[in-house]
Amino acid sequence: MANDKGFLERGRSLSDEIRDSHKVMSDLWQGITAFEGLNNCVTVYGSARFREGHPYYELARSMGAALAANGFAVMTGGGPGVMEAANRGAKEAGGVSVGCNIHLPYEQKPNPYIDKLVSFEFFFTRKVILRKNSIGYVLMPGGFGTMDEIFEVLTLIQTGKLPNRPIVCLGKHYWRHLGTFIRDTMIDVGTISETDLDLALVTDDIGEAVAYLKERVIMPTYKSSPQEDYY
C-alpha cells in the first residue's frame, strides 16, 4: 500500500517514484470525480478523540445540523470525534454529509453518518480534496492535524493560492492561547500583518458562525449540484 512515509523516503528508485506518482494522481482523481458536483460544501475539521457527550462533540453536531439547515453540505475527514459529530448533525438535519477518510496502519474507521465516502492513501491528497470543493471552513478544537489544516488554509488564502473563503474557529476557550500568541507575538514582531486577523472568525455562537459563512461565501456558478446526487 502506498503512503506518505514511503513516498517521502530518500534514496528511492526512479521506478518507485513513477509508480507512486501515478498513485498520487489516482488518489486526487478519485476525490475530484467523487465530489465534482458538490458546490455548497463547508469542511469541518477537528479532533478524532472526542466522544458523544463531550461538549466539543455536541458543538460540532449542532454546527453540522445548522449548516445543513442553511443549505450547506458538510464535509469532514470521515472519521470519529468531531468529524463524526459534524456528519451526524448534518445527516440528522436531512442535509448532505460526505467524508474523506484516510488509510492508516491502525485503520481509521469511517463514521456511519456519511452519504458519500472516499478513502485516500496519502494525507496530502486528502487535504487537497478537503479544501478544493469547499466554500468555507469550520475549525473545531483538535490536535496537530487540526493545527496543520488551519495554518495551511490560512497560508493559502493569505498568499492568494486559495480563494478568499470564510474560516470560522469554534470554541473560544480552546483557541484563546493561540489567539494571544498570534496577536501579542506574531503581529508584534511583524511576522504577520494586523489585517491577517480578518481571515478568521473565532466564536462560540453557532448562529454567528453560520451568518458569517453565509455573508462571505462565493457560490460557484459553473455547475449546479442536485442534493439527490449525494444519497
C-alpha positions in Angstrom: 0.0 0.0 0.0 1.3 3.4 -0.9 1.6 6.0 1.9 3.2 9.4 2.7 6.1 7.8 4.6 7.1 5.6 1.7 6.6 8.4 -0.8 8.8 10.8 1.3 11.6 8.3 1.8 15.1 9.2 0.5 17.1 7.0 -1.9 14.1 5.6 -3.8 14.4 4.3 -7.3 13.0 6.1 -10.3 10.5 3.3 -10.9 9.3 3.7 -7.3 8.9 7.4 -7.9 7.0 6.9 -11.1 4.7 4.2 -9.6 3.8 6.3 -6.5 3.3 9.4 -8.6 0.7 7.6 -10.5 -0.9 6.5 -7.2 -0.9 10.2 -6.1 -2.7 11.1 -9.3 -5.2 8.3 -8.8 -5.8 9.5 -5.2 -6.5 13.0 -6.4 -8.7 11.9 -9.3 -11.0 9.8 -7.2 -11.6 12.8 -4.9 -12.1 15.2 -7.8 -14.6 13.0 -9.6 -16.5 11.9 -6.5 -17.3 15.4 -5.4 -17.2 17.4 -8.6 -20.8 18.5 -8.4 -20.7 19.4 -4.7 -20.7 23.2 -4.8 -22.2 24.2 -1.5 -19.8 22.4 0.8 -18.3 23.5 4.1 -15.5 21.4 5.5 -15.4 20.9 9.3 -12.0 20.0 10.9 -11.4 18.8 14.4 -10.1 16.1 16.7 -11.0 12.4 16.3 -10.7 11.9 20.1 -13.9 13.5 21.4 -16.8 11.1 22.0 -20.6 11.6 22.2 -21.5 13.7 25.2 -18.3 15.8 25.2 -19.0 19.5 24.8 -17.0 19.8 21.7 -18.6 16.7 20.1 -22.0 18.2 20.8 -20.9 21.6 19.5 -19.8 20.0 16.2 -23.0 18.1 16.0 -25.0 21.3 16.4 -22.8 23.0 13.9 -23.3 20.2 11.3 -27.1 20.5 11.8 -27.1 24.3 11.5 -25.0 24.1 8.3 -27.4 21.6 6.8 -30.4 23.6 7.8 -28.9 26.6 6.0 -28.4 24.7 2.7 -24.7 23.7 3.1 -23.3 20.2 2.6 -21.0 19.1 5.3 -17.6 17.5 4.5 -15.2 16.1 7.1 -12.3 13.7 7.3 -14.8 10.9 7.7 -13.5 9.6 11.0 -14.7 9.6 14.6 -14.9 12.5 17.1 -15.6 15.9 15.7 -15.8 14.5 12.2 -18.5 12.0 13.2 -20.4 14.7 15.1 -20.5 17.2 12.2 -21.5 14.5 9.8 -24.1 13.2 12.3 -25.6 16.7 12.8 -25.9 17.2 9.0 -27.4 13.8 8.5 -29.9 14.2 11.3 -31.0 17.6 9.9 -31.6 16.0 6.5 -28.6 17.5 4.8 -25.8 16.2 2.6 -22.9 14.6 4.6 -19.7 13.4 2.9 -16.3 12.3 4.1 -12.7 12.0 3.0 -11.2 9.1 5.0 -7.5 8.1 5.2 -6.0 4.6 5.2 -3.8 4.2 8.3 -1.8 1.3 9.7 -4.2 1.2 12.6 -7.1 1.9 10.3 -9.3 4.9 10.9 -12.9 3.5 10.7 -15.3 5.7 8.8 -18.2 7.1 10.9 -21.7 5.8 10.0 -23.2 9.2 9.1 -21.8 9.7 5.6 -23.7 9.7 2.4 -20.6 9.5 0.2 -17.1 8.4 1.3 -13.8 8.5 -0.4 -10.7 6.9 1.2 -7.3 8.2 0.4 -3.8 6.6 0.6 -2.0 10.0 1.1 -2.6 12.6 3.7 -1.6 15.4 1.4 -4.1 14.4 -1.4 -6.8 14.1 1.2 -6.1 17.6 2.4 -6.3 18.9 -1.1 -9.8 17.4 -1.6 -11.0 18.6 1.8 -10.1 22.1 0.7 -10.8 22.0 -3.0 -14.6 21.7 -3.1 -15.4 23.8 0.0 -16.7 27.3 0.0 -15.9 27.7 3.7 -14.1 26.1 6.6 -15.0 25.4 10.3 -12.2 24.7 12.7 -13.2 22.8 15.8 -10.8 22.0 18.7 -8.2 19.5 17.6 -4.6 18.4 17.8 -1.6 18.6 15.4 -3.6 17.6 12.4 -6.2 20.3 13.0 -3.4 22.9 13.6 -1.8 21.8 10.3 -5.1 22.3 8.5 -5.9 25.7 9.9 -2.5 27.1 9.2 -2.3 25.6 5.8 -5.7 27.1 4.9 -4.7 30.5 6.3 -1.4 30.4 4.4 -3.0 29.5 1.1 -5.6 32.3 1.5 -3.1 34.8 2.8 -0.8 34.2 -0.3 -3.6 34.1 -2.8 -3.2 30.4 -3.6 -6.7 29.7 -2.4 -9.8 31.9 -3.0 -10.7 34.1 0.0 -13.1 31.7 1.6 -14.5 32.3 5.1 -13.0 30.5 8.1 -14.7 30.0 11.5 -12.9 28.7 14.6 -15.5 27.4 17.1 -14.6 27.1 20.7 -13.2 30.4 22.0 -11.8 28.9 25.2 -9.8 26.3 23.3 -8.3 28.8 20.8 -7.6 31.6 23.4 -3.8 30.9 23.9 -3.3 30.5 20.1 -5.1 33.8 19.6 -2.9 35.5 22.2 0.3 34.2 20.5 -0.9 35.4 17.1 -1.9 38.9 18.4 0.8 39.5 21.0 3.8 37.8 19.4 3.4 37.3 15.6 1.8 40.7 15.0 4.1 42.4 17.5 7.3 41.2 15.8 5.9 41.6 12.3 5.7 38.0 11.0 2.1 38.6 10.0 0.0 41.8 9.5 -2.8 43.2 11.6 -5.1 42.6 8.7 -4.5 38.9 8.8 -6.7 38.8 11.8 -9.6 39.3 9.5 -9.0 35.9 7.8 -11.0 34.0 10.5 -13.8 34.5 13.0 -13.4 33.0 16.5 -16.8 32.4 18.2 -18.9 30.1 20.4 -22.1 31.1 18.7 -23.3 28.8 16.0 -25.8 31.4 14.7 -23.0 33.9 14.4 -20.8 31.3 12.7 -23.4 30.4 10.1 -24.3 34.0 9.4 -20.6 34.8 8.9 -20.3 32.0 6.4 -23.4 32.9 4.5 -22.3 36.6 4.3 -18.9 35.7 2.8 -19.3 32.6 0.7 -18.9 32.8 -3.0 -21.1 30.2 -4.6 -19.7 28.6 -7.8 -21.7 29.4 -10.9 -20.2 26.9 -13.3 -22.4 23.9 -12.3 -25.4 23.2 -10.3 -25.5 20.3 -7.8 -28.7 18.5 -7.0 -28.7 17.3 -3.4 -30.1 13.9 -4.5 -26.8 13.1 -6.2 -25.2 12.5 -2.8 -27.6 10.0 -1.4 
